[in-house]
Amino acid sequence: MLFNTSNAKTAGALLFAGGTQFVVSMIIAEAVYPNYSVSANFISDLGVWGKMSAPVFNTSIVISGLLTLGAAFFIQKAFRKRGFSAIVALSGAGPLVVGFFPENTVLVNGIPVIHSLAALIAFIFGGLAAITSYCLTISPFKYFSAALGAISIIALVLFPGTINYGSLGLGAGGMERMIVYPTLLWVICFGGYLMAISEHIR
């Protein structure tokens, strides 16, 4: 497969930077959030305005979304794969909106509708991006990518049904992380893969 190496490397740098800064920022946000529990608290609790963690978390997730959208643009320029580029773009649009609309904003009957929809978009298309990157990557990385995406999607499907049953012993927050962490790992790894890419993929 022929492609534009420079654009692929730029996309990789954006994905790597976006994923890495988000991981570091999330660790900082968890550290400054009073009595935060990885098992009991949702990730988005870190973005609730009024908590010390909110400025760090919301800024970081907005940056992550913007960098992912930028990466989608350069992926399209590099590979000319509109379907995959669109999936990556949606996986960035979700976090971007999450950052602008934390879970204690725009409530309808107590439900943060915009936040929830944006998070769902991030979850679905994050997993799909990892799975569909199979067509752009080579062995063995393509198998790891597909596996990480599949774990994320399976966890997303199981999440609603298990939340009232201890979330498979992980807690609601732990189960949510089974959706998010695999795709976050993929973003960083895929970014590194693109930065190290050669002129041809066989």
C-alpha positions in Angstrom: 0.0 0.0 0.0 1.4 3.4 -1.0 0.8 6.4 1.2 2.2 9.8 2.2 4.8 9.1 4.9 5.0 12.7 6.2 1.3 13.0 6.8 1.2 9.5 8.5 4.0 10.6 10.8 2.2 13.8 11.6 -1.0 11.9 12.4 1.0 9.6 14.6 2.6 12.4 16.5 -0.8 14.0 17.2 -2.3 10.7 18.4 0.7 9.9 20.6 0.8 13.4 22.2 -3.0 13.4 22.7 -3.1 10.0 24.4 0.0 10.5 26.5 -1.0 13.9 27.9 -4.4 12.6 28.7 -3.0 9.6 30.7 -0.7 11.9 32.7 -3.5 14.5 33.3 -5.9 11.8 34.4 -3.4 10.6 37.0 -3.0 14.1 38.3 -6.8 14.7 38.3 -7.3 11.4 40.3 -4.6 12.5 42.8 -6.2 15.9 43.6 -9.9 14.6 43.6 -10.8 14.1 47.3 -11.2 10.4 48.1 -11.4 9.4 44.5 -12.0 5.7 43.9 -11.0 4.0 40.6 -13.6 1.3 41.3 -16.5 3.4 42.5 -16.1 6.7 40.6 -16.7 7.2 36.9 -13.8 8.8 34.9 -16.1 11.8 34.1 -16.4 12.5 37.8 -13.0 14.1 37.4 -14.5 16.8 35.2 -17.3 17.9 37.5 -16.9 21.7 38.0 -16.3 22.5 41.6 -13.8 19.7 42.0 -10.0 20.5 42.0 -9.6 17.9 39.3 -11.9 19.6 36.8 -9.6 22.2 35.2 -6.9 19.6 34.6 -9.2 16.9 33.3 -11.5 19.0 31.1 -8.6 20.9 29.5 -6.8 17.6 28.9 -9.7 15.8 27.3 -10.5 18.8 25.1 -6.8 18.8 23.9 -7.1 15.0 23.3 -10.2 15.5 21.2 -8.6 18.3 19.2 -5.4 16.4 18.5 -7.4 13.3 17.5 -9.4 15.4 15.0 -6.2 16.8 13.6 -4.8 13.2 13.3 -7.9 12.2 11.4 -7.3 15.0 8.9 -3.7 13.8 8.3 -4.7 10.1 8.2 -7.1 11.0 5.4 -4.3 12.9 3.6 -1.9 10.0 4.1 -4.1 6.9 3.4 -7.2 8.2 1.5 -9.4 6.0 3.7 -12.5 8.1 4.3 -14.3 5.5 6.4 -11.4 5.0 8.8 -10.6 8.7 8.9 -14.3 9.5 9.8 -14.2 6.9 12.6 -11.1 8.4 14.0 -12.6 11.9 13.7 -15.7 10.8 15.6 -13.5 9.2 18.3 -12.0 12.6 18.8 -15.3 14.6 18.6 -16.8 12.6 21.5 -14.0 13.5 24.0 -14.0 17.1 22.8 -17.7 17.6 23.6 -17.3 15.7 26.9 -14.7 18.3 27.9 -17.0 21.2 27.1 -20.0 19.6 28.8 -19.0 17.9 32.1 -21.5 15.5 33.7 -23.0 18.2 35.9 -24.0 20.4 33.0 -27.2 20.5 30.7 -29.2 18.1 32.9 -32.6 16.8 31.8 -34.4 15.0 34.6 -31.0 14.7 36.3 -29.4 13.1 33.2 -26.4 14.9 31.5 -27.8 14.3 28.0 -25.1 16.0 26.0 -22.3 14.6 28.1 -23.7 11.1 28.0 -24.2 11.1 24.2 -20.7 12.4 23.6 -19.2 9.8 25.9 -21.1 7.1 24.1 -19.8 8.3 20.8 -16.2 8.3 22.2 -16.6 4.8 23.5 -18.1 3.3 20.3 -15.9 5.0 17.8 -12.8 4.6 20.0 -13.2 0.8 19.9 -14.2 0.8 16.2 -11.1 2.9 15.3 -8.8 0.3 17.0 -10.6 -2.6 15.2 -10.7 -1.0 11.7 -7.0 0.1 11.9 -6.5 -3.6 11.1 -6.7 -2.7 7.4 -3.8 -0.1 7.7 -1.4 -2.0 9.9 0.8 -5.1 9.6 1.3 -8.2 11.8 1.6 -8.5 14.7 0.3 -5.0 15.6 -2.9 -5.3 13.6 -3.9 -8.3 15.8 -3.2 -6.4 19.0 -5.2 -3.4 17.6 -8.2 -5.5 16.8 -8.0 -7.2 20.2 -7.9 -4.0 22.1 -10.8 -2.6 20.1 -12.8 -5.8 20.7 -12.2 -5.7 24.4 -13.5 -2.1 24.5 -16.6 -2.9 22.6 -17.4 -6.0 24.6 -17.0 -4.1 27.8 -19.3 -1.4 26.5 -22.0 -3.9 25.6 -21.7 -5.6 29.1 -21.5 -2.3 31.0 -25.3 -1.5 31.3 -26.2 -5.1 32.2 -23.5 -5.6 34.9 -23.7 -2.2 36.7 -26.4 -3.5 39.1 -24.4 -6.7 39.8 -21.1 -5.2 40.9 -19.8 -4.7 37.4 -18.1 -8.2 37.4 -16.4 -7.2 40.6 -14.7 -4.2 39.1 -17.1 -1.6 40.3 -18.8 0.9 37.9 -15.6 2.9 37.5 -13.5 -0.2 36.9 -15.8 -1.5 34.3 -15.9 1.9 32.5 -12.1 1.7 32.4 -12.3 -1.6 30.6 -14.0 0.4 27.9 -11.6 3.4 27.9 -8.2 2.0 28.7 -7.8 -0.5 25.8 -8.6 2.2 23.2 -6.4 4.7 25.1 -3.5 2.2 24.9 -4.2 1.7 21.2 -4.2 5.5 20.5 -0.7 5.8 22.0 0.6 2.6 20.3 -0.9 3.5 16.9 0.6 6.9 17.2 4.0 5.3 17.7 3.4 2.9 14.9 2.6 5.8 12.5 5.6 7.8 13.5 7.9 4.8 12.8 6.2 3.9 9.6 8.1 3.2 6.4 7.3 4.0 2.8 5.3 0.8 2.1 3.0 -1.5 4.0 2.9 -5.1 2.8 
